[in-house]
């Protein structure tokens, strides 16, 4: 982003608060970097600080949802944007974001927002919230909140931090004037609490005031200084007056709203608060009890770092605060020797300097500005998605993960049979795969189409599906997009008309990666020779080995006993009938009787797998279980990882077994099964057309006998194929960014 660009920062008001301080520090840092920063709000105590830094402030009634104020604010903001020739608008609160979102649609300025907090979505409030073209979230839990509640795609969010000015908040701050103002003696033990004293934020202030008499019994010369103002100020003051009367002296002091927070923090031996206020105290090398209306972390040390970072030091999801917890941690602190207290303070400042600099906060915002200004072209992904098929779900997850490894926040749009579910599961944009209007609309904004994973180019199951995928590719090329076949399986192609159409369209694409040599041979045979073509491996092989505890929980809920397990994955196919089902049932019974193996059926696509799985289970004499509910890719990976042996028709169930190094047997109904088993160096596969009980059980016995050797071989083969599969994402990113690839 060019220096001198005009940036508008908008927020409700500029009184005491974490979001307000965040905006002030961001504005000053952007100003220092040569940008022209303009701030709009309803005004407040920080306006003077901005103006002293040379930052222009416009007063706009953005502080509430009063319809007349919102209309006035909209007109005023439109005028400011035109007058100041604003290059990018950055909003920091719900009301200004809603108003600016409406203006953005009309005026077409680049528009980003920052989410500082979580808001209720009840009573239709969800629909008066606009998160802009790109969003900054101040913590990972707020990022998740945006994705879960507002369906903001993950690629449109960047997580930042509350940047702290470590020169302003430092252990060397001179607070002598404030000490004199509030008559604080040098030997007073001062505890400082800073927060906006609205009813929604003041719980800990009141709890802490209530325990002051108990603390005073153990801590000499105790002073509690409460900084902030708000709609609950009078109730907090009443509680303070009551305690002061009880103690017969001014032990609790309320300062009201202040801008010299750094000096007030400097007075303290111990600080209490959350979010930005807690971080500022840490920067000043003050030990901190992290507590607020949403939860309690407690006296901060190294053991509390992860939960602090994950919640942006706001305690969301933690145990709720109480007087008992506050009293326990306060007394524990004052029982420490002075050296230990200093160590806590020094550790806090080290964390701020390492992770919470103002420079990092500004870098993150500028990165988001660049995203919004660049109007990043979309990457469309076409495939068999939205059908609750775990194998194809695995491919989609792997492709998305691969793209993210090589390109920061790619702008992904998936063509799906169930766009809402796909968007919710994979945190991306998704459109109806059968809507020509939506597809055309997004192809106009796209730079690339990925025809993604699986055996899409074949006519064994359907000519109709083949023509669909070819039509999407043809449409993309006609609209000028780069097109990549992403680690596809090719074939079989039996009809001459299908071969001719496939040859013509695939010779127009830019890049083809293939998952097996048989697919490469098929392409050559039908005359597809023009695109750059690379033999890689199935994208699903890049998925991470999962946490087995997830699978154990799912198996426990399915009432699977704690025994050695045989996983079975079958599907409806062609003329397979009762004899096939009887063979599988008898083999499972023998596995139980002779080897103590308990059978678990693992449907990868419920619509095609559940019925036959239930039928086989009904033919068995031994007890067995079935995983009835559709599982996410990670969950099913984990379940398969809990098996001891696997027999499967489904390719990606066999891949899940290979990723987990589970000895496996392939039931070949399609050449892709035998190709995969060959690539994994596994000989244990048999055609479903030649299946007998004795052949399959003998194969299972050999697998049990050679268990260790097979596991070792799977680990080696998986490592090799994983390395090949990693090429897919790199090549896709290179094609997207450069328009071509170097092979």
Secondary structure, 3 states (H helix, E strand, C coil): CCCCCEEEEECCCCCCCHHHHHHHHHHHHHHHCCCEEEEEECCCCCHHHHHHCCCEEEECCCCCCCHHHHHHHHHHHHHHHHHCCCCEEEECCHHHHHHHHHHHHHHCCEEEEEECCCCCCHHHHHHHCCCCCEEEECCHHHHHHHHHHHCCCHHHEEECCCCECCCCCCCCCCCHHHHHHCCCCCCCEEEEEECCCCCCCCHHHHHHHHHHHHHHCCCCCEEEEEECCCCCHHHHHHHHHHHHHHHCCCCEEEEECCCCHHHHHHCCCEEEECHHHHHHHHHCCCEEEEEECCEEEEECCHHHHHHHHHCCCCCCCCCCCCHHHHHHHHHHHHHCCHHHHHHHHHHHHHHHHHHCEHHHHHHHHHHHHHHHHHCCCEEEEECCCCCCEHHHHHHHHHHHHHHHHHCCCCCEEEEECCHHHHHHHHCCEEEECCCHHHHHHHHHCEEEEEEEEEEEECCCCCHHHHHHHHHHHHHHHHCCCEEEEEEEEECCCCCHHHHHHHHHHHCCCCEEEECCHHHHHHHHHHCCCCCEEEECCCHHHHCCCCCHHHHHHHHHHCCCCCCCEEEEECCCCCCCCHHHHHHHHHHHHHHHHHHCCEEEECCCEHHHHHHHHHHHHHHCCCCEEECCCCCCHHHHHHHHHCCCEEEECCHHHHHHHHHCCCCEEEEECCHHHHHHHHHCCCCCEEEHHHCCHHHHHHHHHHHHHCHHHHHHHHHHHHHHHHHHHHHHHHHHHHHHHHCCCCC
